[in-house]
């Protein structure tokens, strides 16, 4: 598969999964615990996707992994604090 097409497909999958998790977050509006679980899943998905993406690109290193972990954790904490 062409590298640019594969990269576009990867980003489409990332956006689709995050959109589905956002839908679930809105669907379970009354259940704070369920929403927290969905946020943790979304943060973990983001971190794992970033690691997978950079592994495929052969650009993964410790700084990138730490960056994705920090953005995932901080983003998740920010959204949980808004509940």
Secondary structure, DSSP 4 states (H G I P E B T S, - for coil): --HHHHHHHHHHHHHHHHHHHHHHHHHTTT-HHHHHHHHHHHHHHHHHHHHHHHHHHT---HHHHHHHHHHHHHHHHHHHHT-
